[in-house]
């Protein structure tokens, strides 16, 4: 019969992650939702706003503003194309 201390020691000595790929899969499952959680209207609006921000950011002469606009625009376009929102996933919200 094993004691509670032995069970805890066994659990502590098991590897949580066996490879870098395993770590990436676990992180992706924890952060990124597995299925779409945005409605169609919200996807269209995200795509339009993301495209506009990306376009305006590419025309900006200020380096910081240009990079910030490109990042935000790209994230909104990704949100529109995939139908997945990590913030909604974290808050357990679904608009589908």
N, C-alpha and C positions, 0 to 999 in steps of 0.2 A: 504494500500500500504506500502510495506517495503522499507526502505531506504538502501542505499549502506552500511552504517555502520552496520546496523542490519544483512545484509547478510554476511558481513565479520565476525562479531561476531559469527554467527551461524556456519560458516565454521571452525572457530578457536576452537570452543568447541566440534566439532565432533571428536571422536577418530579415529586416522589414522590406528591403529592396534587394533584388538579386542582380539587377543590371540597370544601366542608364535608361534603356527602353522601358523597363518595368516602372521606373520612377516617373517617366514622362506619361505613361498610360494612367498611373494612379493620380497624378496631378491633373491630367486632362479630365478624368472622370469626376474629380472633386470640384473642379472649377467650371467646366463647360457642360451645358445640358446635353443630354443624349438626343432629345427630339425638339422640334420647333415649339416655341412658346410665345410667338408673336402672331397677331392677327394680320390679315392681308392689308388692311388700311395702314396699320402702323409700319408694315414693311415698305409700302409704297412711299410713305412720307419720309422714312429713314433713308431710302434710296435717293429720293429727290434732294433732300437737305444735304446728305453726304456728298452727292455729286456736285452740288452747288458750292459747298465749302471746299471741296477738293479743287474745283476749277478756280475759285477765287484765291485759294492758297498758292496755286501754281503761278498765278500772275503777280503775286505780291513781291515787292522789292526788298522787304525786310526779312532777313534770313530766319529769325526766330518765329515770326508770325507765319511765314511760309511753311516751315517744318511742322509747327503746331496744327495748322490748318490741314496739312496733308495727312497727319496722323489721325486727327478727329474725323476727317472725311472718309478715310479708308476704313476706320472702325464702324462708322455708320453704314457704309456700303456693304461691309461684311455682314453686319446685322441684318440688312435688308435681303441679301442674297441667300443667307443660310436660314433665316427665320428664327435664329437663336439669340437670346440675350442672357449674358452671364449674370447681370444684376437681377433680372427677373428670376433666374434659377436660384440665386442665393436667397432671395426673399420668398421663394416658393410661389411665384405668381405665374399664371398661364393665361394668355389672352386668346387662345385658339378656341 
